[in-house]
Amino acid sequence: MATASNTITCITLQATVSALGSQMVPTDTYVWSTTNGNFVSGTNTLSPIVNAPGIYSIVITNPTSMCTSQASIVVVADNLPPAANAGPPATLTCTTTSLTLEIRSRSLIQV
């Protein structure tokens, strides 16, 4: 079984895909592949790191019996920008020389 640790976002730029549910045999070989994603490292391990959405597949081979097992996982990207709201419209004038912009639960900034 293949799993992914999280979704790739604007903040979380990498994810770990994993076949750790598989029985580990020291002599087995692990080969990950993808046609539309990207590996950062670990393509011959049970838990490589990826940095792009896509379909990731693993083939585990027992070199003694030549039996293979394969699985795939989809890594998704959530690239929606965070919502931003500076409050209602306001106008600077000769008598109104500063405005307070409100940024959600952060701090107040004087302009």
C-alpha positions as CSV (number, residue, x, y, z in Angstrom):
1,M,0.0,0.0,0.0
2,A,1.3,3.4,-0.9
3,T,0.5,6.5,1.1
4,A,1.3,10.3,1.1
5,S,2.1,12.3,4.2
6,N,0.4,15.5,3.1
7,T,-0.7,17.7,0.3
8,I,1.8,20.0,-1.5
9,T,0.8,23.6,-0.8
10,C,2.3,27.1,-1.1
11,I,3.8,26.5,2.4
12,T,4.4,22.7,2.4
13,L,6.6,22.4,-0.7
14,Q,7.4,18.7,-0.3
15,A,5.6,15.5,0.6
16,T,6.8,12.0,1.5
17,V,5.2,9.1,-0.4
18,S,5.5,5.8,1.4
19,A,5.2,2.1,1.0
20,L,5.9,1.4,4.6
21,G,2.8,-0.8,4.9
22,S,4.7,-3.3,2.9
23,Q,6.7,-6.1,4.5
24,M,10.3,-5.1,4.5
25,V,12.7,-7.8,3.2
26,P,16.3,-6.6,3.2
27,T,17.0,-8.1,-0.2
28,D,13.9,-6.6,-1.9
29,T,14.4,-3.8,-4.4
30,Y,12.2,-0.7,-4.4
31,V,11.7,1.4,-7.5
32,W,9.5,4.4,-7.6
33,S,8.5,6.1,-10.8
34,T,6.2,8.9,-12.0
35,T,5.1,10.3,-15.4
36,N,4.0,13.7,-14.2
37,G,5.5,14.3,-10.7
38,N,9.0,15.0,-9.5
39,F,11.2,13.2,-7.0
40,V,13.6,15.2,-4.7
41,S,15.3,12.0,-3.3
42,G,14.9,8.4,-2.4
43,T,13.5,6.7,-5.5
44,N,15.1,3.4,-4.4
45,T,13.7,3.5,-0.8
46,L,10.3,2.9,0.8
47,S,9.8,6.6,1.4
48,P,11.0,9.1,-1.2
49,I,10.4,12.8,-1.1
50,V,8.5,14.5,-3.9
51,N,7.8,18.2,-4.7
52,A,5.2,18.1,-7.4
53,P,1.7,16.8,-7.7
54,G,1.3,13.6,-9.7
55,I,0.8,9.9,-9.7
56,Y,3.7,8.0,-8.0
57,S,4.1,4.3,-8.4
58,I,6.3,1.8,-6.7
59,V,7.4,-1.7,-7.8
60,I,8.8,-4.0,-5.1
61,T,10.7,-7.0,-6.3
62,N,12.0,-10.0,-4.4
63,P,15.2,-11.0,-6.3
64,T,15.0,-14.6,-5.1
65,S,11.5,-15.4,-6.3
66,M,11.2,-12.6,-8.8
67,C,7.8,-11.9,-7.4
68,T,6.7,-8.2,-7.7
69,S,4.1,-6.1,-6.1
70,Q,3.1,-2.6,-7.2
71,A,1.0,0.3,-5.9
72,S,0.3,3.9,-6.8
73,I,-0.6,7.1,-4.9
74,V,-1.8,10.4,-6.1
75,V,-0.2,13.5,-4.6
76,V,-2.3,16.6,-4.9
77,A,-1.5,20.3,-4.9
78,D,-3.5,22.9,-3.0
79,N,-2.3,26.1,-4.6
80,L,-5.2,28.3,-3.7
81,P,-3.9,31.6,-2.4
82,P,-5.0,32.5,1.1
83,A,-7.9,34.9,1.4
84,A,-6.8,38.5,2.1
85,N,-9.0,41.3,3.2
86,A,-7.8,44.8,4.3
87,G,-11.2,45.9,5.5
88,P,-13.7,48.4,3.9
89,P,-12.5,51.1,1.5
90,A,-11.2,54.3,3.0
91,T,-9.8,57.5,1.6
92,L,-6.9,59.6,2.8
93,T,-7.6,63.4,2.7
94,C,-6.0,66.6,4.1
95,T,-7.8,66.0,7.4
96,T,-7.6,62.1,7.4
97,T,-3.9,61.6,7.2
98,S,-3.7,58.0,8.4
99,L,-5.7,54.8,8.1
100,T,-5.7,51.6,10.0
101,L,-5.6,48.4,7.8
102,E,-6.8,45.3,9.5
103,I,-5.0,42.1,8.7
104,R,-6.7,39.0,10.0
105,S,-5.5,38.1,13.5
106,R,-2.1,39.4,12.9
107,S,-1.4,43.1,13.8
108,L,-2.5,46.6,13.0
109,I,-0.5,48.5,10.5
110,Q,-0.6,52.3,10.3
111,V,-0.5,53.8,6.8
